[in-house]
């Protein structure tokens, strides 16, 4: 009888110890997950290299063009200048010019293998200009200026006065209204209004950060477009110092996400390109 009681006691003790062990393991796993979810993520927002449409000053939103020789060169220089940065994750818009830029950066910073793991997200596209896509930029902007009762020159002065971010947000809404009469259902995409643009861009960035934290990715290369990156920066910080003329091709704007907050560390930074020029 005593042996039987002793045996039962040992079994019960073992069950308690196992239970404690499992509980500790679960707590450790939970703590590890929480730590990952709160980890710091640094996002390198890079604008694509110069394209043929950039060169001839035509509007380029959802339509696409390949990089020019100069665009290829600056993307390669950017990659060399980023050779000290180990990227854990790479995301681009699904536009060819952004993908080409990302590939060139990775080929030149020693992380070419990441090209196979690169994620393409259509939410990171440039503004959609609807039927104004491919027109001379001056023609498109003149149409918007006319709606405001301004000349092209007056409109450009107004943009400088209010700031590039606020200016392009209003520009998107005016162009969207203008383009409604040109829309043929099932034939062409209408120009996007600012709410549509902001919603897709911010949702895309938030999802990228969440995925990066789950994957334990600390440094993320995100290749997108001039107006789209400015819009993200303007949404993250209303007081951010953003360039009047927009972002330069292959410039980097660095953003850090930590403890549920985004912080803008730099904007329109060409120092990586300059560094890449020296590392020939």
N, C-alpha and C positions, 0 to 999 in steps of 0.2 A: 504493500500500500504506500509506504514511504517512497519507494522507488518510483511508483506511478505518479505521486504528487510532484516528486522532483523532476520527472520527465516533462509533466505538464508545465511546470514553472519555467523550465528551460525553453520550451516551445514558445510560451508567452513572451519571455524576455527577448527571444530571437525576433518575434513578430514586431515587438516594440522597437527594437534596434533597426530592423529593416525599414519600418515605417518612418523612423527618424531620419534614416539615411536617404530615403526617397524624398522626404519633405525638404531636407537640406539641398538635395540635388535640384528639386523643383524651384526652390528659392534662389539658388545660384543661377539657374537658367533664366528665371524671371529677371533677376538683377542684371544679368548679362544682356538680355534683350532691351531692358530699360536703358542701360548704358549705351547700347548701339543707337537707340532711338534719340538719345540726347547728344550724340557725338557731333563734333564740329565738321562742317562740310565747306570746303573752299571751292567756289565756282569761278572758272576762268571763262568769261563771256567774250568770245572772239568774233569780230566781224569778218566775213569772207573776204578773199582777195578780189582785186579789181577785175571786172568782166568787160566784155565787148559793149554791152548796153550802158554800163557805167561810163565807158570811154566816150561814147557818142552822145551822152547825156539824155538817154531815153529812160522813161519810167520802167521800173523792173520790180514788180511785186511777186505775184505768183508765176509769171512767165520767167523763163530762165535763159541764161547764156553762159558759155564756158569762160573760164578765167583767161585773160590775155597773158602773153609772155611775162609782162610786168606783174600781173596778178599771181602767176605761178611763182615767180621769183620772191615776191614779198611773203607768200605763204611758206615757202621753204625757209626764208630768213626767220620768220616767226617760230617755226619748228626748232631751228638751231638755237634761237634765243631762249627757248623753253626747255632746253636739254637738261637743265638741273631740276626740272619739275617732273616728278613721277605721277602720272595720271592713273587713277584707279578705275575711271569710268569716262566714256566719251559719248556725247549725245549731239546730234546735229539736226537742223531742219531737214526735211526730205527734198529740198531743192538741190539740184546738181552742183551749183556753185559752192554751197556750204559743205556738201559731202566731199567735193574735190579739195577744198581748203583743209578740211579735217585730215584727210588722207595724207596730204603733203606735209602737214604739221607733224603727224605721227611718224612718217617716213624719215623725217629730219631731226626728230628729238630722241630717236633710239627706241621707239615703242610701236614699231610698225605692226606687231602682232595684234595690237588693239583694234586695227582696222576691221578685223573679222568679228569683233565683239561690239562694234559701234552700233548705237541705237539711233534710228531715224524717227523723228517725231514731227508730224505735220503741223502741230500746234506752234512750232517755233518758226514757221514761215514768216516772210515779210508781209506787210499790209497787202491786201488784195485791192487793186485799183479798178477792178471791173473792166468796162470797155475802154478805159483810159490807159490800160496796159500797153506799153510799147510806144506811146506817143512821146514826143519831145517833152521833157520835164516842164519847160517854159509854157508849152501849150496847155498842159494839164493844170499848172498853177495859175495861169491866166484865167482859165474857166472858173476856178475856185475864187480867185480875187474878184472877178466880175460879180459873183453872187454876194460878195461883201461890199460891193460898190467901190472897189479899189482898182487901181492899175496894178500891173505885175510888180513894178518897182515899189509901190506903196505897200503891197502885200508882203514883200520881202522885208521891208522896214518894220512892219507890224510884227512879223515873226521874230525878229531880233529883239523887239521891245518886250514881247510877252514871254519869250523863251522858247526854245525849240520843242521841248516836250509838250507844253500847253498848246503851242501852235499846231503841231501835227495831230493832236487829239481833235481839235476843232476842224482841221483840214479833212480828217477822215469822215467826220459827220456831214460836212458840206458836200464832199465828193460822193458819199453814199446817197444823199438825197438827189444830187444831180444825175446819178447813174440809174436811178429807178426807172426813168423813162426809156432807157436803152436795154433793159433786161428782157431777154426772151427765155421764158421758162424751158429748162432742159437743153438750152443752147449755150448760154454763157453764165459765168458766175457774176453776181452783182458785187459792186465795191462794198467792202465791209465798213460798218460804222464803228465808232471807238469802243462801245460796250462789248461788241463781239470780239474785237481784237484784244482788248485788255483781259477779258474772261479767258480766252484760250491761252494767252501767253502766261498769265499768272498761274493758271491751273497746271500748265505744263511744267513750269519751274517748281512748283510745290511738289508735284509727283516725282520729279527728278531727284529732289532733295530727300524725299521719303525713301525712294528706292536706294539711293546712295547710303543712307543711314542703315537700312536693313542689310545691305551688302558689305558694310564696313568700308565704303569708299570715301576717302577723305578729300582727294583732289579730283575735281570733275572739269573736263574740257567741254564747253558748250559752244558750238559754232552756229551763229544765227546771222541776223541782218541788221543794218544800221538803225532803221526806224523802230524795229521790234526791240532791239536791245535798249535803246533810249527809253522806250515805253516801259519796259521792265524796271529800269533804274528809277524812272520818275514815279512809278507806282510804289517802289520799295522805300523811297525817300523823297518827299515832296520838296525838300530843301537841297537836294543834291545839286552840285555845280556841274551842269551839263553843257557841252559845247554848242554854241549858236548854230554852227554850220553842220551839225551832226557828227557822227563818228567816222574816223579814217578807216580805210580798208586795212584789215589785219591788225587793227588796234585791239587791245585787251582791256576789259573792265572787270575788275575783280570784286567778288561779293562773298562774304562769309556768313554762313548760317550757324547759329549756336544758341542753345536754350530758347528755341522758338522765335528767334529774331534774326532778321537779315541786316547786315551792315555793309555798306559800300566802302571798299578799301581804296579803289582807284577807278578812274574813268578815262577812256580814250588813250590808254597808255601804249606808246610806241617804243618803249625802252627795250622790249623783247626783240622787236624787229632790228633795232639799232645794234643790240648785242649779237644778233644772228649775222649781221653784215660783217662783224669782226671775226666771226668763227667760220671763215670760208674753208 
